[in-house]
Amino acid sequence: MGFWPDSFYEARTRANRPGVVFDDTDSVRLYAEDIDAIESELYGIEAYLVATFLNVVTDKVKNREFDRFQFSPNEAVLAATGAAVVNTTTGSYAVFKTIDFEDAQTRTVHFSCRVPRGFIVSSITVKIDYILGATTNAYINDAIAFKATKDNEAIDISYSEITAQADRVFGSATHSAGDLFHATYQKSNPAIEEGDLIFFRYRRYGGNAGDTVGETVKMLNFCVEFNSNI
């Protein structure tokens, strides 16, 4: 047996029954020569697909399972100054870590990962889970940025926006303290390529007048999806 595209099925040797002579004008019976011809064509098509498209399409499709990176608080990179703080929260039933962004302050967290080889990026989607506080009808003033570095290029370069600094809805009019809140942001055509090392920066501007949360913001995780048009 074959496991295409990594290997091919090798057909068994066939023969017509004794006394049967192949007749290409016979439209009723199936001859060994017919099966051989069909399998020969299939083999040729499979070989052509592998030779032409394997490294262009197949590897990219296989790599789709690696296009999502979910960062826990333990994976946060915190600067010496102005950084958010990683804390442990113990509830009645669950214990979990959060990245805490202090109110009335500008606080930042960083993450990094590599774009999978053989992957064409058409957009970046950032998904963030927060634990809500008691304040309802609130807005958070924040921004998300990224920068891409290729091998043999400088790492310490300026960031590009995924979302510009702005006031965004945080929670609802009816939520309770401790509720889960999910936010999604997307950047199209981010000009990054397979193999690039990507740095992400999330920043809360807690002292901005538009930030009305009025308490520490707790981030549960920071998820990045590299979306492909394949």
N, C-alpha and C positions, 0 to 999 in steps of 0.2 A: 504494500500500500504506500501511497505518497501523501505527504502533508504539504500541499501547495500553499505558499510559494517557496517554502524551504526545500522541498524535494518534489519529484514528479512520480506519478504512477507508471510503472513499467508494465506494459501489456503482456499477457501470456501469449504463447504461440498457439495459433488456431489452425484448424484444417476443416475442410468440408467432409461430410460423411463419405465413406467409400462409394465410388460410383457417381458422385455428384460432381459435375463439371460447371465451373463458373460461367454464367451467361449474363452479360451486361444488358441484354434486352428483356430479361425476365423480370416482370414487375410484381410477382407474387411471392417468391421465395427470397430469404435473406441468406447471403453467402458470407463465408469467412472473410472474403476480400472486402465486402461492404463494411464490416466491423473494423477491419484493419485500417481502411481509408478514413473512417470517421475518427478513430483514435489518433491517427497520424495528424489530422487537422487540429484536433483539440490540443495535442502536445505542442504543435507549432504555435498555436494561439497563446498557450500558457507561457511558453518560452519567450515569446515576443513581449508579453505583458511584464514579465519579470525583468527582462533586459532593459525595457524602455521606462517603466514606471516604478519599479520597486523602491529606488532611493528617492523618488520624487513624491510619491503618494503613500505607499504602504507604510514607510517608517513614520510619516507624519500622522497617519491614522492610528498606528500603534501607540504613538506618544501622547495621544489625547488624554490618556489616564494620568499624565503627569502635568497637566496644564493648570492645576489648582494647588495653591499653597495656603495652608491655614496656620497662622502663627498664634501660639499661645502666649500668655504673659511671660513665661519663662524664656521665650525667644526674643523678647524685646531688647533693643540696644539703647541704653540710656546714657546720655552725655553727662559730663561732670557738673554742668550747670544748666538750669532751665529744663530739667528732665521731669517727666512724669514719674510716679512711684509705683512699684509692684507690691501689692499687698495680698494677704490671705483673708478671705471672708468666711466665717463659720456661721452657717445658718442652723435652723432647727433640724434639718435633714441633710443638707449638702454642705460641702466645703469646697471652695473654689478660689482661684487667684484672679485678680483683676489688675489692670493698669489704671491708676488713678490720676486724674487731671484736676488739680486743685482749682477752686473757684478764685476769681479775681486775679489770676496769674496766667502768664503764657507758659504752657507746658508742652513738651515735645517727646515723641518716641520714634524710633527708627527700626526698620526691618530690612532684610536683604535676601535675595535668592537669584538663581540663574534661570534664564529662559531655556527650556529643554531643547536639545539639538533636534533638528529636523522639524521645527515648529514655526509656522508663519503666523505672526501676531497681527490681528486686525484691530483689536481693542483690548483694553485692560478694564476689568471690573473689580472694584473694591467693595467688599461686604464686611460690615462691622456690627458686632453684637454688643449692646450696652445693658447694664442694669440701671433701671430708672430710679431716680430719687422721688421725693414727695412732691416736687414742683410740677404742676400741670400747665398745659398751654405754653410750654417753654420753647425757647430757641437757643441753639448752641452756635457759637461763632467759631468756625474751624476751617482748616484747609488741608488738602492731601496733595503731596507732590512726589515725583519720582525722578531718577536719573539713571541713564544706561551707560555702562562702561564695557568696552570690548577688550579682549586680551591685548596687552602691550599699549594700553591707553591709560591716562591718568584717572584715578579713582575720585580724587577730591575736586569735583566739578560742581557747577551750580545745578539746582533742581528745576524741573519743569512742572507745570501744574497738571494735576488730574482734576481737582476742583479748586477754584480760586477761593480766597478767604471770603466768607459770606455767612449770613445768619441762616440756619437751617432748623426745620421743625425737629423738636426733641421730645418724643413722647406724645401724649394726647390730652384731651380735656378730661378723660375719665380714668386714666391709669392710676395704679397704686404703687407706692414705694416697693421696690424689689421686683417689679415686672420687667420682662425682657423686651428690649427694643432693638429692631433690626434696621439698618440703613444701607442703601446700595448706591454706589457712584460709578460712573463709567467714563472712560477716555477713549475716543476713537482715533485710529491712525496714530499710535503713539511713537512711531519711528524707532522701534526697537527690533532687534533681530535675534534669531536663534543663537544661543550661547552667550548672550549679553548678561553681565552681572547687573542686577537691578537693585537700586536702593529706594526704599519708600520712607517718606516722612509724614507723620500725622501730627498736627499741631492744633491745640485748643487755645483760643485767645479769650481766656476767662475774664480778663479785665475790660474787654470791649463792651461798649454800651448795648450792643445788640445781643449779647449773651445774657439771657435772663434765667438760666438754670438755677443760679443762686446757691449751688452746692458742688461738691466734688463729683466729677463725671467718672463713672467706672466702666472701663472697656473690658469685655470678656475675651474677645479674640478679634483678630484682624486677618481677613481672608482675601487673597488675590487670585483672580482667574485670568489667565492669558487666553483670549478667545481667538480661534482660528477661522479663516474663511474656507478651509479645506472641507 
